[in-house]
Amino acid sequence: MDRNRWSEFDVVRHLQRSVRTFSKGLQTGIGDDCAVISCGPDQDLLVTTDLLVEGVHFERRWFSLFQIGSKALRVALSDIAAMGGVPEYVFVGMALPPSVSADEGAKILKGIRETAELYKVTLAGGDLSRSGEGIVLDIILLGNAKRGKSILRSGARPGDQLFVSGALGDAALGLQLMKMEQGEDDRTDLPDRQRSPEPRMELGRILGEEGWATAMMDLSDGISSDLLRLCEASDVGAVLRLYDLPASVPLRSICATLALDSVPYLLHGGEDYELLFTVSADVRSTLEQADLPVPVTPVGEILPAKAGVWLEDPEGSRRPLLPQGYDHFR
């Protein structure tokens, strides 16, 4: 492995192989959406952390300060949703450059505070610092799940059906529209899908309580990359049906108007924070008939590991699924 050209996959694998565990309470550590820690006979503690860096995750010209704070917490909440858990406490680390005034810093904190109130999360502490340049936010979020009921990435089995919530590609296209200085009117809310993603808390909770999902994760880097992560964690293969990937009406309309290919947004566009999950074949009909808070769409099937991970086109032809989603180190 070339340490000068690490990918996120490489970093996670390296840590999984090299880090020692000194506590018997750790049930799930590096490599899932949250760490799972035993916390009494009936409950597990969920812990996640998310880092947002100006110039990497956001630009101030496209986000209000309130939106920056709100999004930082929203993406962490999505990790708890992906485990089927309930969020409880948030700790905030914030570093601000000299160019950001105290009043501006307060607007960021207001975004965090009001989002915490919206999702009934207690802001319990944190740390503040000056940065050399750029805003840096570090969110540590604690939640809970019933003992042994957290939905991990590692539970998928051959024959399971692959589902995704909501629609894909909206956030990535929203970012593209911001860069093109288009879409900032009543015709589309796609830029807001980038600025204010909606964590699927209620759907995650239902999937956890009902025991329907065998594996789950949130889509932060695009389904082409994130499905490969789920397959690696579960030691399985998969076929992803390109023609079944759910696209919103605004995405289809804008792609047609601007002569953009929708496929890269659907496959590789990150930051949708929808839930990617698997269910056993005998649960599929129950899931599809359930009254869920957000639509879910069947998009593929889990295969044995030796079969590989494939992308199927409308003609039935298959080609290997390549991870072309977002990677912080590439």
JOJO-V318951 format. One record per pair of residues at least 6 apart in sequence whose ideal C-beta (glycine too) atoms are under 6 Angstrom apart, sorted by the first residue. I is the first residue (numbers start at 1). J is the second residue. D is the distance in Angstrom with one decimal. If there is no record, write none. Layout:
# JOJO-V318951
i,j,d
I,J,D
I,J,D
This chain:
# JOJO-V318951
i,j,d
1,10,5.7
6,329,5.1
7,327,5.4
7,329,5.5
7,330,6.0
8,327,5.3
8,328,5.9
12,31,5.5
15,30,5.0
16,30,5.2
16,31,5.6
25,37,5.1
25,38,4.4
26,37,5.7
27,36,4.3
27,38,5.9
28,36,4.0
28,152,5.9
29,35,5.4
32,152,5.6
32,153,5.3
33,79,4.2
33,82,4.2
33,83,5.7
33,217,5.6
34,46,4.3
34,47,5.9
34,48,4.4
34,79,5.4
34,83,5.0
35,47,4.6
36,44,5.2
36,150,4.9
37,45,4.4
39,45,4.1
42,147,5.4
43,144,5.3
43,147,5.8
44,145,5.0
44,147,5.5
44,150,5.8
46,80,5.8
46,83,5.5
46,85,4.6
46,143,4.1
46,145,5.9
47,142,5.7
48,76,5.6
48,79,3.9
48,141,5.2
49,140,4.9
50,75,5.2
50,76,4.4
50,139,4.8
51,138,5.2
52,72,4.8
52,137,4.5
53,136,5.4
54,134,3.7
54,135,4.3
55,134,5.5
58,68,5.8
62,178,4.6
63,195,5.8
65,104,5.5
65,107,3.8
65,108,5.0
66,107,5.3
66,110,5.9
66,111,4.0
67,195,4.7
68,108,5.6
69,108,4.0
69,111,2.8
69,112,4.2
70,111,3.9
70,115,4.4
72,137,4.3
72,139,5.2
73,112,5.2
73,115,4.6
73,139,5.8
74,197,5.4
74,199,5.6
76,139,4.4
76,141,4.2
77,87,5.7
77,119,5.9
77,199,4.0
78,199,4.0
78,218,4.4
78,273,4.3
80,87,4.7
80,143,4.2
81,199,5.0
81,200,5.0
81,201,4.9
81,204,3.5
82,216,5.4
82,217,5.2
82,218,4.2
83,150,4.7
83,151,5.7
84,151,4.3
84,204,5.1
84,207,5.6
84,208,2.2
85,143,4.3
85,145,4.1
86,143,5.5
86,144,5.6
87,121,4.8
87,141,5.9
87,143,4.3
88,142,5.4
88,143,5.4
89,122,5.1
89,124,4.4
89,142,4.4
90,116,5.8
90,121,5.2
90,123,5.5
90,141,5.0
91,124,6.0
91,125,5.0
91,126,4.9
91,140,4.3
92,112,5.8
92,126,3.7
93,126,5.6
93,127,4.8
93,138,3.6
94,128,5.5
94,137,5.5
95,129,4.3
95,131,3.8
95,136,4.2
96,105,5.3
96,135,6.0
97,131,5.0
97,133,4.9
97,134,5.9
113,123,6.0
116,123,5.1
149,208,5.9
151,208,5.6
151,213,4.9
151,216,4.3
153,215,5.6
153,217,5.1
153,230,5.1
153,233,3.8
154,233,4.5
154,234,5.1
155,214,4.3
155,215,4.1
156,214,5.6
156,215,3.9
156,234,3.9
156,236,5.2
156,278,4.3
156,302,4.9
158,302,5.5
158,303,5.8
158,304,4.8
159,281,5.5
160,214,5.5
160,278,4.0
160,280,5.7
160,302,4.2
161,279,5.4
161,281,6.0
161,284,5.0
161,298,5.6
161,301,6.0
162,278,5.6
162,299,5.5
162,300,3.8
163,277,5.5
163,296,4.9
163,298,5.5
164,274,5.7
164,276,5.3
164,297,5.7
164,299,5.3
165,200,5.4
165,203,5.7
165,274,4.6
165,275,4.5
165,294,5.1
165,296,5.2
166,274,4.4
166,294,5.5
167,246,4.7
167,247,5.9
167,248,4.0
168,245,5.5
168,266,4.8
168,272,5.7
169,251,5.4
169,265,3.3
169,266,4.5
169,269,4.4
170,190,5.3
170,193,4.1
170,248,5.5
170,251,5.7
171,193,4.7
171,194,4.5
171,271,4.1
171,272,5.0
172,265,5.0
172,269,2.7
173,190,5.4
173,251,5.5
173,265,5.0
174,190,3.7
174,191,4.3
174,193,4.8
174,194,3.8
175,194,4.7
177,183,3.3
177,190,5.9
177,191,5.7
178,191,5.2
183,190,5.7
183,191,5.3
188,250,4.6
190,250,5.6
197,273,4.2
199,273,6.0
200,275,5.0
202,293,4.4
203,293,5.6
203,294,5.4
207,213,4.2
212,279,5.3
212,283,5.2
212,287,5.6
213,277,4.4
214,278,4.9
215,230,6.0
215,234,5.6
215,278,4.7
216,275,5.9
216,277,3.9
217,230,5.5
217,276,5.6
218,273,5.3
218,275,5.9
219,226,5.2
219,272,5.1
219,274,4.9
219,276,5.4
220,270,5.8
221,270,4.5
221,325,4.0
221,326,4.4
222,268,4.2
222,269,5.5
222,270,4.7
222,325,2.7
224,267,4.7
224,268,5.2
224,321,5.9
224,323,5.7
224,324,5.3
224,325,5.2
225,323,4.1
225,325,3.3
226,276,6.0
228,309,6.0
228,323,5.1
231,238,5.4
231,309,5.4
235,305,5.1
236,302,5.1
236,305,5.4
237,303,3.8
237,304,5.9
237,305,5.4
237,307,4.1
237,308,4.9
237,309,5.3
238,300,5.7
238,302,5.3
238,303,5.7
238,309,5.0
239,300,5.2
239,301,5.6
239,310,4.7
239,312,5.4
240,300,4.3
240,311,5.3
240,321,5.9
241,299,5.6
241,300,5.3
241,312,5.0
242,311,5.6
242,313,5.5
243,314,4.3
244,299,4.7
245,266,4.5
245,299,5.8
246,297,4.4
247,266,5.9
255,262,4.4
268,324,4.5
268,325,4.9
270,325,5.5
270,326,4.1
278,302,5.8
279,287,5.6
309,321,4.7
310,318,4.2
310,321,6.0
311,319,5.6
311,321,4.5
312,318,5.0
